Amino acid sequence: MAKEAAKVQQQAEAYVINPDSRQDATEVLKRTHLTLPLLSDPHSTVAARFGLPGVARPMGGLVGFVVIDPKGVIRVQRVDIQFGDHVGQILAIARTMNGQSK
C-alpha cells in the first residue's frame, strides 16, 4: 500500500484522515508503512466539511478513499480497504485535474 500511496503523492496532495485517536491512527501508519501526512479527525470535522456521508463515522466508518479537486469538489468516493488496487483510477483522476493526459 505504501508504494501505491507514493505514486499518488507524485500527482496530488494525499493524506490519511483518521477518525480514531491520534495514537490509534499513528499505529495504523506504522503497520501499513504509509508515509502520508496524518490528519486526525476524531470529531469528523474534515469529513463534514467535504460532505462525506455518515453520522459521526464518514463512509460508515469504513476504510476507503476520496479524491477532492482543488475547488473542494468530491470527484470520487469509494469505500475500499484495498485502495491500492485502484491506484490507477486515483492517478487518472489526479492527472486529469492537473491537465495531463491519461
Backbone as XML, in Angstrom:
<?xml version="1.0"?>
<chain id="A" units="angstrom">
  <residue number="1" name="MET">
    <atom name="N" x="0.813" y="-1.182" z="0.000"/>
    <atom name="CA" x="0.000" y="0.000" z="0.000"/>
    <atom name="C" x="0.867" y="1.260" z="0.000"/>
  </residue>
  <residue number="2" name="ALA">
    <atom name="N" x="1.991" y="1.226" z="0.682"/>
    <atom name="CA" x="2.868" y="2.395" z="0.753"/>
    <atom name="C" x="3.385" y="2.786" z="-0.624"/>
  </residue>
  <residue number="3" name="LYS">
    <atom name="N" x="3.711" y="1.807" z="-1.453"/>
    <atom name="CA" x="4.219" y="2.077" z="-2.801"/>
    <atom name="C" x="3.160" y="2.795" z="-3.634"/>
  </residue>
  <residue number="4" name="GLU">
    <atom name="N" x="1.924" y="2.340" z="-3.543"/>
    <atom name="CA" x="0.841" y="2.955" z="-4.298"/>
    <atom name="C" x="0.572" y="4.378" z="-3.814"/>
  </residue>
  <residue number="5" name="ALA">
    <atom name="N" x="0.639" y="4.581" z="-2.509"/>
    <atom name="CA" x="0.419" y="5.916" z="-1.957"/>
    <atom name="C" x="1.481" y="6.885" z="-2.455"/>
  </residue>
  <residue number="6" name="ALA">
    <atom name="N" x="2.708" y="6.418" z="-2.585"/>
    <atom name="CA" x="3.790" y="7.266" z="-3.088"/>
    <atom name="C" x="3.504" y="7.717" z="-4.519"/>
  </residue>
  <residue number="7" name="LYS">
    <atom name="N" x="2.923" y="6.840" z="-5.335"/>
    <atom name="CA" x="2.572" y="7.209" z="-6.714"/>
    <atom name="C" x="1.524" y="8.320" z="-6.715"/>
  </residue>
  <residue number="8" name="VAL">
    <atom name="N" x="0.552" y="8.209" z="-5.841"/>
    <atom name="CA" x="-0.492" y="9.226" z="-5.762"/>
    <atom name="C" x="0.109" y="10.553" z="-5.313"/>
  </residue>
  <residue number="9" name="GLN">
    <atom name="N" x="1.027" y="10.515" z="-4.358"/>
    <atom name="CA" x="1.656" y="11.741" z="-3.858"/>
    <atom name="C" x="2.401" y="12.495" z="-4.950"/>
  </residue>
  <residue number="10" name="GLN">
    <atom name="N" x="2.836" y="11.809" z="-5.985"/>
    <atom name="CA" x="3.531" y="12.476" z="-7.081"/>
    <atom name="C" x="2.575" y="13.316" z="-7.918"/>
  </residue>
  <residue number="11" name="GLN">
    <atom name="N" x="1.281" y="13.009" z="-7.858"/>
    <atom name="CA" x="0.291" y="13.699" z="-8.682"/>
    <atom name="C" x="-0.623" y="14.636" z="-7.891"/>
  </residue>
  <residue number="12" name="ALA">
    <atom name="N" x="-0.733" y="14.401" z="-6.595"/>
    <atom name="CA" x="-1.693" y="15.172" z="-5.807"/>
    <atom name="C" x="-1.277" y="15.174" z="-4.343"/>
  </residue>
  <residue number="13" name="GLU">
    <atom name="N" x="-1.861" y="16.083" z="-3.594"/>
    <atom name="CA" x="-1.661" y="16.044" z="-2.152"/>
    <atom name="C" x="-2.485" y="14.882" z="-1.619"/>
  </residue>
  <residue number="14" name="ALA">
    <atom name="N" x="-1.889" y="14.059" z="-0.799"/>
    <atom name="CA" x="-2.584" y="12.894" z="-0.255"/>
    <atom name="C" x="-2.386" y="12.861" z="1.254"/>
  </residue>
  <residue number="15" name="TYR">
    <atom name="N" x="-3.453" y="12.521" z="1.953"/>
    <atom name="CA" x="-3.425" y="12.476" z="3.412"/>
    <atom name="C" x="-4.175" y="11.246" z="3.899"/>
  </residue>
  <residue number="16" name="VAL">
    <atom name="N" x="-3.829" y="10.817" z="5.079"/>
    <atom name="CA" x="-4.623" y="9.822" z="5.785"/>
    <atom name="C" x="-5.481" y="10.610" z="6.767"/>
  </residue>
  <residue number="17" name="ILE">
    <atom name="N" x="-6.791" y="10.494" z="6.621"/>
    <atom name="CA" x="-7.708" y="11.138" z="7.556"/>
    <atom name="C" x="-8.309" y="10.026" z="8.391"/>
  </residue>
  <residue number="18" name="ASN">
    <atom name="N" x="-8.084" y="10.093" z="9.687"/>
    <atom name="CA" x="-8.488" y="9.005" z="10.557"/>
    <atom name="C" x="-9.364" y="9.529" z="11.686"/>
  </residue>
  <residue number="19" name="PRO">
    <atom name="N" x="-10.548" y="8.914" z="11.880"/>
    <atom name="CA" x="-11.454" y="9.383" z="12.929"/>
    <atom name="C" x="-11.100" y="8.862" z="14.321"/>
  </residue>
  <residue number="20" name="ASP">
    <atom name="N" x="-10.106" y="8.006" z="14.410"/>
    <atom name="CA" x="-9.710" y="7.450" z="15.703"/>
    <atom name="C" x="-8.801" y="8.418" z="16.445"/>
  </residue>
  <residue number="21" name="SER">
    <atom name="N" x="-8.370" y="8.041" z="17.609"/>
    <atom name="CA" x="-7.436" y="8.874" z="18.364"/>
    <atom name="C" x="-6.128" y="8.986" z="17.586"/>
  </residue>
  <residue number="22" name="ARG">
    <atom name="N" x="-5.376" y="10.022" z="17.864"/>
    <atom name="CA" x="-4.102" y="10.214" z="17.172"/>
    <atom name="C" x="-3.197" y="9.010" z="17.394"/>
  </residue>
  <residue number="23" name="GLN">
    <atom name="N" x="-3.188" y="8.468" z="18.594"/>
    <atom name="CA" x="-2.344" y="7.308" z="18.888"/>
    <atom name="C" x="-2.752" y="6.103" z="18.035"/>
  </residue>
  <residue number="24" name="ASP">
    <atom name="N" x="-4.054" y="5.832" z="17.938"/>
    <atom name="CA" x="-4.516" y="4.711" z="17.114"/>
    <atom name="C" x="-4.190" y="4.940" z="15.644"/>
  </residue>
  <residue number="25" name="ALA">
    <atom name="N" x="-4.386" y="6.176" z="15.188"/>
    <atom name="CA" x="-4.101" y="6.495" z="13.793"/>
    <atom name="C" x="-2.615" y="6.332" z="13.488"/>
  </residue>
  <residue number="26" name="THR">
    <atom name="N" x="-1.772" y="6.741" z="14.415"/>
    <atom name="CA" x="-0.327" y="6.585" z="14.235"/>
    <atom name="C" x="0.053" y="5.117" z="14.137"/>
  </residue>
  <residue number="27" name="GLU">
    <atom name="N" x="-0.601" y="4.283" z="14.902"/>
    <atom name="CA" x="-0.346" y="2.839" z="14.840"/>
    <atom name="C" x="-0.712" y="2.284" z="13.463"/>
  </residue>
  <residue number="28" name="VAL">
    <atom name="N" x="-1.790" y="2.784" z="12.882"/>
    <atom name="CA" x="-2.186" y="2.353" z="11.535"/>
    <atom name="C" x="-1.081" y="2.693" z="10.542"/>
  </residue>
  <residue number="29" name="LEU">
    <atom name="N" x="-0.547" y="3.898" z="10.631"/>
    <atom name="CA" x="0.536" y="4.297" z="9.728"/>
    <atom name="C" x="1.750" y="3.394" z="9.898"/>
  </residue>
  <residue number="30" name="LYS">
    <atom name="N" x="2.075" y="3.065" z="11.120"/>
    <atom name="CA" x="3.226" y="2.189" z="11.368"/>
    <atom name="C" x="3.004" y="0.806" z="10.774"/>
  </residue>
  <residue number="31" name="ARG">
    <atom name="N" x="1.801" y="0.265" z="10.965"/>
    <atom name="CA" x="1.506" y="-1.085" z="10.455"/>
    <atom name="C" x="1.503" y="-1.140" z="8.934"/>
  </residue>
  <residue number="32" name="THR">
    <atom name="N" x="1.033" y="-0.078" z="8.302"/>
    <atom name="CA" x="0.909" y="-0.074" z="6.844"/>
    <atom name="C" x="2.137" y="0.498" z="6.147"/>
  </residue>
  <residue number="33" name="HIS">
    <atom name="N" x="3.040" y="1.096" z="6.910"/>
    <atom name="CA" x="4.256" y="1.721" z="6.372"/>
    <atom name="C" x="3.940" y="2.900" z="5.453"/>
  </residue>
  <residue number="34" name="LEU">
    <atom name="N" x="2.788" y="3.509" z="5.629"/>
    <atom name="CA" x="2.443" y="4.683" z="4.840"/>
    <atom name="C" x="3.229" y="5.884" z="5.344"/>
  </residue>
  <residue number="35" name="THR">
    <atom name="N" x="3.641" y="6.722" z="4.418"/>
    <atom name="CA" x="4.377" y="7.932" z="4.777"/>
    <atom name="C" x="3.543" y="9.186" z="4.527"/>
  </residue>
  <residue number="36" name="LEU">
    <atom name="N" x="2.257" y="9.003" z="4.302"/>
    <atom name="CA" x="1.378" y="10.141" z="4.065"/>
    <atom name="C" x="1.179" y="10.926" z="5.361"/>
  </residue>
  <residue number="37" name="PRO">
    <atom name="N" x="0.973" y="12.238" z="5.236"/>
    <atom name="CA" x="0.673" y="13.017" z="6.435"/>
    <atom name="C" x="-0.640" y="12.539" z="7.056"/>
  </residue>
  <residue number="38" name="LEU">
    <atom name="N" x="-0.697" y="12.542" z="8.366"/>
    <atom name="CA" x="-1.867" y="12.073" z="9.097"/>
    <atom name="C" x="-2.695" y="13.253" z="9.587"/>
  </residue>
  <residue number="39" name="LEU">
    <atom name="N" x="-3.976" y="13.241" z="9.256"/>
    <atom name="CA" x="-4.908" y="14.225" z="9.791"/>
    <atom name="C" x="-5.839" y="13.483" z="10.735"/>
  </residue>
  <residue number="40" name="SER">
    <atom name="N" x="-5.695" y="13.725" z="12.004"/>
    <atom name="CA" x="-6.569" y="13.109" z="12.991"/>
    <atom name="C" x="-7.875" y="13.893" z="12.996"/>
  </residue>
  <residue number="41" name="ASP">
    <atom name="N" x="-8.986" y="13.199" z="12.823"/>
    <atom name="CA" x="-10.292" y="13.850" z="12.695"/>
    <atom name="C" x="-11.312" y="13.154" z="13.599"/>
  </residue>
  <residue number="42" name="PRO">
    <atom name="N" x="-11.062" y="13.136" z="14.925"/>
    <atom name="CA" x="-11.926" y="12.370" z="15.821"/>
    <atom name="C" x="-13.364" y="12.875" z="15.897"/>
  </residue>
  <residue number="43" name="HIS">
    <atom name="N" x="-13.605" y="14.110" z="15.530"/>
    <atom name="CA" x="-14.963" y="14.653" z="15.570"/>
    <atom name="C" x="-15.565" y="14.776" z="14.170"/>
  </residue>
  <residue number="44" name="SER">
    <atom name="N" x="-14.888" y="14.192" z="13.179"/>
    <atom name="CA" x="-15.342" y="14.185" z="11.775"/>
    <atom name="C" x="-15.521" y="15.584" z="11.203"/>
  </residue>
  <residue number="45" name="THR">
    <atom name="N" x="-14.747" y="16.542" z="11.680"/>
    <atom name="CA" x="-14.834" y="17.920" z="11.203"/>
    <atom name="C" x="-14.437" y="18.031" z="9.736"/>
  </residue>
  <residue number="46" name="VAL">
    <atom name="N" x="-13.321" y="17.404" z="9.376"/>
    <atom name="CA" x="-12.853" y="17.451" z="7.985"/>
    <atom name="C" x="-13.846" y="16.726" z="7.086"/>
  </residue>
  <residue number="47" name="ALA">
    <atom name="N" x="-14.284" y="15.565" z="7.529"/>
    <atom name="CA" x="-15.241" y="14.785" z="6.743"/>
    <atom name="C" x="-16.525" y="15.580" z="6.512"/>
  </residue>
  <residue number="48" name="ALA">
    <atom name="N" x="-17.019" y="16.249" z="7.531"/>
    <atom name="CA" x="-18.241" y="17.042" z="7.400"/>
    <atom name="C" x="-18.030" y="18.215" z="6.450"/>
  </residue>
  <residue number="49" name="ARG">
    <atom name="N" x="-16.847" y="18.810" z="6.491"/>
    <atom name="CA" x="-16.557" y="19.956" z="5.619"/>
    <atom name="C" x="-16.714" y="19.591" z="4.146"/>
  </residue>
  <residue number="50" name="PHE">
    <atom name="N" x="-16.343" y="18.359" z="3.821"/>
    <atom name="CA" x="-16.440" y="17.921" z="2.437"/>
    <atom name="C" x="-17.720" y="17.148" z="2.151"/>
  </residue>
  <residue number="51" name="GLY">
    <atom name="N" x="-18.610" y="17.088" z="3.118"/>
    <atom name="CA" x="-19.902" y="16.460" z="2.894"/>
    <atom name="C" x="-19.865" y="14.952" z="2.768"/>
  </residue>
  <residue number="52" name="LEU">
    <atom name="N" x="-18.878" y="14.314" z="3.386"/>
    <atom name="CA" x="-18.832" y="12.858" z="3.325"/>
    <atom name="C" x="-19.995" y="12.295" z="4.133"/>
  </residue>
  <residue number="53" name="PRO">
    <atom name="N" x="-20.690" y="11.309" z="3.592"/>
    <atom name="CA" x="-21.857" y="10.775" z="4.292"/>
    <atom name="C" x="-21.472" y="9.964" z="5.520"/>
  </residue>
  <residue number="54" name="GLY">
    <atom name="N" x="-22.413" y="9.818" z="6.413"/>
    <atom name="CA" x="-22.199" y="9.009" z="7.614"/>
    <atom name="C" x="-22.294" y="9.877" z="8.849"/>
  </residue>
  <residue number="55" name="VAL">
    <atom name="N" x="-23.064" y="9.438" z="9.801"/>
    <atom name="CA" x="-23.226" y="10.186" z="11.036"/>
    <atom name="C" x="-22.072" y="9.841" z="11.968"/>
  </residue>
  <residue number="56" name="ALA">
    <atom name="N" x="-21.218" y="10.768" z="12.208"/>
    <atom name="CA" x="-20.055" y="10.643" z="13.087"/>
    <atom name="C" x="-19.010" y="9.653" z="12.580"/>
  </residue>
  <residue number="57" name="ARG">
    <atom name="N" x="-19.333" y="8.837" z="11.616"/>
    <atom name="CA" x="-18.376" y="7.880" z="11.045"/>
    <atom name="C" x="-18.483" y="7.982" z="9.523"/>
  </residue>
  <residue number="58" name="PRO">
    <atom name="N" x="-17.741" y="8.902" z="8.911"/>
    <atom name="CA" x="-17.818" y="9.058" z="7.455"/>
    <atom name="C" x="-17.624" y="7.733" z="6.736"/>
  </residue>
  <residue number="59" name="MET">
    <atom name="N" x="-18.355" y="7.558" z="5.685"/>
    <atom name="CA" x="-18.283" y="6.352" z="4.851"/>
    <atom name="C" x="-18.579" y="5.111" z="5.692"/>
  </residue>
  <residue number="60" name="GLY">
    <atom name="N" x="-19.451" y="5.284" z="6.688"/>
    <atom name="CA" x="-19.843" y="4.157" z="7.519"/>
    <atom name="C" x="-18.749" y="3.681" z="8.450"/>
  </residue>
  <residue number="61" name="GLY">
    <atom name="N" x="-17.717" y="4.489" z="8.635"/>
    <atom name="CA" x="-16.606" y="4.090" z="9.483"/>
    <atom name="C" x="-15.675" y="3.109" z="8.807"/>
  </residue>
  <residue number="62" name="LEU">
    <atom name="N" x="-15.842" y="2.950" z="7.500"/>
    <atom name="CA" x="-15.023" y="2.002" z="6.752"/>
    <atom name="C" x="-13.851" y="2.703" z="6.083"/>
  </residue>
  <residue number="63" name="VAL">
    <atom name="N" x="-12.847" y="1.940" z="5.748"/>
    <atom name="CA" x="-11.663" y="2.457" z="5.062"/>
    <atom name="C" x="-11.999" y="2.681" z="3.595"/>
  </residue>
  <residue number="64" name="GLY">
    <atom name="N" x="-11.436" y="3.696" z="3.023"/>
    <atom name="CA" x="-11.648" y="3.959" z="1.611"/>
    <atom name="C" x="-10.844" y="5.169" z="1.185"/>
  </residue>
  <residue number="65" name="PHE">
    <atom name="N" x="-11.231" y="5.732" z="0.061"/>
    <atom name="CA" x="-10.532" y="6.927" z="-0.399"/>
    <atom name="C" x="-11.512" y="7.905" z="-1.002"/>
  </residue>
  <residue number="66" name="VAL">
    <atom name="N" x="-11.114" y="9.159" z="-0.989"/>
    <atom name="CA" x="-11.892" y="10.238" z="-1.573"/>
    <atom name="C" x="-10.917" y="11.094" z="-2.361"/>
  </residue>
  <residue number="67" name="VAL">
    <atom name="N" x="-11.289" y="11.454" z="-3.581"/>
    <atom name="CA" x="-10.483" y="12.373" z="-4.382"/>
    <atom name="C" x="-11.252" y="13.687" z="-4.440"/>
  </residue>
  <residue number="68" name="ILE">
    <atom name="N" x="-10.613" y="14.742" z="-3.938"/>
    <atom name="CA" x="-11.225" y="16.064" z="-3.891"/>
    <atom name="C" x="-10.376" y="17.001" z="-4.738"/>
  </residue>
  <residue number="69" name="ASP">
    <atom name="N" x="-11.021" y="17.704" z="-5.665"/>
    <atom name="CA" x="-10.257" y="18.596" z="-6.533"/>
    <atom name="C" x="-9.890" y="19.880" z="-5.784"/>
  </residue>
  <residue number="70" name="PRO">
    <atom name="N" x="-9.042" y="20.725" z="-6.406"/>
    <atom name="CA" x="-8.588" y="21.943" z="-5.722"/>
    <atom name="C" x="-9.719" y="22.895" z="-5.316"/>
  </residue>
  <residue number="71" name="LYS">
    <atom name="N" x="-10.892" y="22.776" z="-5.952"/>
    <atom name="CA" x="-12.028" y="23.627" z="-5.595"/>
    <atom name="C" x="-12.865" y="23.030" z="-4.469"/>
  </residue>
  <residue number="72" name="GLY">
    <atom name="N" x="-12.470" y="21.846" z="-3.990"/>
    <atom name="CA" x="-13.200" y="21.210" z="-2.900"/>
    <atom name="C" x="-14.333" y="20.312" z="-3.348"/>
  </residue>
  <residue number="73" name="VAL">
    <atom name="N" x="-14.381" y="20.004" z="-4.644"/>
    <atom name="CA" x="-15.430" y="19.141" z="-5.186"/>
    <atom name="C" x="-14.974" y="17.685" z="-5.119"/>
  </residue>
  <residue number="74" name="ILE">
    <atom name="N" x="-15.824" y="16.832" z="-4.555"/>
    <atom name="CA" x="-15.502" y="15.407" z="-4.495"/>
    <atom name="C" x="-15.642" y="14.819" z="-5.891"/>
  </residue>
  <residue number="75" name="ARG">
    <atom name="N" x="-14.566" y="14.235" z="-6.401"/>
    <atom name="CA" x="-14.561" y="13.610" z="-7.726"/>
    <atom name="C" x="-14.837" y="12.115" z="-7.646"/>
  </residue>
  <residue number="76" name="VAL">
    <atom name="N" x="-14.325" y="11.474" z="-6.614"/>
    <atom name="CA" x="-14.530" y="10.038" z="-6.420"/>
    <atom name="C" x="-14.588" y="9.777" z="-4.924"/>
  </residue>
  <residue number="77" name="GLN">
    <atom name="N" x="-15.482" y="8.896" z="-4.552"/>
    <atom name="CA" x="-15.542" y="8.444" z="-3.167"/>
    <atom name="C" x="-15.808" y="6.952" z="-3.204"/>
  </residue>
  <residue number="78" name="ARG">
    <atom name="N" x="-14.946" y="6.198" z="-2.577"/>
    <atom name="CA" x="-15.104" y="4.746" z="-2.616"/>
    <atom name="C" x="-14.706" y="4.149" z="-1.274"/>
  </residue>
  <residue number="79" name="VAL">
    <atom name="N" x="-15.580" y="3.321" z="-0.733"/>
    <atom name="CA" x="-15.248" y="2.540" z="0.449"/>
    <atom name="C" x="-14.498" y="1.322" z="-0.054"/>
  </residue>
  <residue number="80" name="ASP">
    <atom name="N" x="-13.255" y="1.193" z="0.371"/>
    <atom name="CA" x="-12.435" y="0.103" z="-0.160"/>
    <atom name="C" x="-11.168" y="-0.023" z="0.661"/>
  </residue>
  <residue number="81" name="ILE">
    <atom name="N" x="-11.064" y="-1.077" z="1.433"/>
    <atom name="CA" x="-9.886" y="-1.263" z="2.276"/>
    <atom name="C" x="-8.621" y="-1.451" z="1.445"/>
  </residue>
  <residue number="82" name="GLN">
    <atom name="N" x="-8.762" y="-1.936" z="0.230"/>
    <atom name="CA" x="-7.615" y="-2.170" z="-0.647"/>
    <atom name="C" x="-7.522" y="-1.063" z="-1.696"/>
  </residue>
  <residue number="83" name="PHE">
    <atom name="N" x="-7.454" y="0.196" z="-1.221"/>
    <atom name="CA" x="-7.450" y="1.296" z="-2.189"/>
    <atom name="C" x="-6.285" y="1.191" z="-3.153"/>
  </residue>
  <residue number="84" name="GLY">
    <atom name="N" x="-5.233" y="0.526" z="-2.757"/>
    <atom name="CA" x="-4.077" y="0.353" z="-3.632"/>
    <atom name="C" x="-4.407" y="-0.402" z="-4.901"/>
  </residue>
  <residue number="85" name="ASP">
    <atom name="N" x="-5.466" y="-1.230" z="-4.848"/>
    <atom name="CA" x="-5.891" y="-1.950" z="-6.042"/>
    <atom name="C" x="-6.486" y="-1.005" z="-7.080"/>
  </residue>
  <residue number="86" name="HIS">
    <atom name="N" x="-6.846" y="0.193" z="-6.661"/>
    <atom name="CA" x="-7.483" y="1.154" z="-7.561"/>
    <atom name="C" x="-6.624" y="2.393" z="-7.771"/>
  </residue>
  <residue number="87" name="VAL">
    <atom name="N" x="-5.336" y="2.249" z="-7.530"/>
    <atom name="CA" x="-4.450" y="3.400" z="-7.658"/>
    <atom name="C" x="-4.474" y="3.961" z="-9.077"/>
  </residue>
  <residue number="88" name="GLY">
    <atom name="N" x="-4.682" y="3.119" z="-10.072"/>
    <atom name="CA" x="-4.772" y="3.592" z="-11.454"/>
    <atom name="C" x="-5.903" y="4.581" z="-11.635"/>
  </residue>
  <residue number="89" name="GLN">
    <atom name="N" x="-7.047" y="4.293" z="-11.027"/>
    <atom name="CA" x="-8.192" y="5.193" z="-11.105"/>
    <atom name="C" x="-7.885" y="6.509" z="-10.391"/>
  </residue>
  <residue number="90" name="ILE">
    <atom name="N" x="-7.285" y="6.414" z="-9.236"/>
    <atom name="CA" x="-6.942" y="7.619" z="-8.479"/>
    <atom name="C" x="-5.948" y="8.473" z="-9.266"/>
  </residue>
  <residue number="91" name="LEU">
    <atom name="N" x="-4.935" y="7.834" z="-9.840"/>
    <atom name="CA" x="-3.926" y="8.564" z="-10.615"/>
    <atom name="C" x="-4.528" y="9.204" z="-11.858"/>
  </residue>
  <residue number="92" name="ALA">
    <atom name="N" x="-5.425" y="8.498" z="-12.543"/>
    <atom name="CA" x="-6.052" y="9.054" z="-13.743"/>
    <atom name="C" x="-6.849" y="10.313" z="-13.401"/>
  </residue>
  <residue number="93" name="ILE">
    <atom name="N" x="-7.555" y="10.287" z="-12.304"/>
    <atom name="CA" x="-8.329" y="11.456" z="-11.881"/>
    <atom name="C" x="-7.393" y="12.603" z="-11.519"/>
  </residue>
  <residue number="94" name="ALA">
    <atom name="N" x="-6.334" y="12.307" z="-10.791"/>
    <atom name="CA" x="-5.368" y="13.348" z="-10.411"/>
    <atom name="C" x="-4.715" y="13.957" z="-11.643"/>
  </residue>
  <residue number="95" name="ARG">
    <atom name="N" x="-4.361" y="13.119" z="-12.603"/>
    <atom name="CA" x="-3.739" y="13.638" z="-13.834"/>
    <atom name="C" x="-4.708" y="14.525" z="-14.601"/>
  </residue>
  <residue number="96" name="THR">
    <atom name="N" x="-5.967" y="14.122" z="-14.668"/>
    <atom name="CA" x="-6.974" y="14.928" z="-15.350"/>
    <atom name="C" x="-7.117" y="16.284" z="-14.654"/>
  </residue>
  <residue number="97" name="MET">
    <atom name="N" x="-7.143" y="16.265" z="-13.326"/>
    <atom name="CA" x="-7.248" y="17.527" z="-12.580"/>
    <atom name="C" x="-6.024" y="18.403" z="-12.803"/>
  </residue>
  <residue number="98" name="ASN">
    <atom name="N" x="-4.870" y="17.780" z="-13.058"/>
    <atom name="CA" x="-3.629" y="18.517" z="-13.303"/>
    <atom name="C" x="-3.466" y="18.913" z="-14.765"/>
  </residue>
  <residue number="99" name="GLY">
    <atom name="N" x="-4.453" y="18.574" z="-15.599"/>
    <atom name="CA" x="-4.390" y="18.918" z="-17.006"/>
    <atom name="C" x="-3.459" y="18.050" z="-17.817"/>
  </residue>
  <residue number="100" name="GLN">
    <atom name="N" x="-3.124" y="16.876" z="-17.293"/>
    <atom name="CA" x="-2.248" y="15.946" z="-18.003"/>
    <atom name="C" x="-3.099" y="14.910" z="-18.715"/>
  </residue>
  <residue number="101" name="SER">
    <atom name="N" x="-2.543" y="14.363" z="-19.785"/>
    <atom name="CA" x="-3.254" y="13.280" z="-20.463"/>
    <atom name="C" x="-3.115" y="12.017" z="-19.638"/>
  </residue>
  <residue number="102" name="LYS">
    <atom name="N" x="-4.063" y="11.125" z="-19.800"/>
    <atom name="CA" x="-4.053" y="9.867" z="-19.060"/>
    <atom name="C" x="-2.944" y="9.022" z="-19.551"/>
  </residue>
</chain>
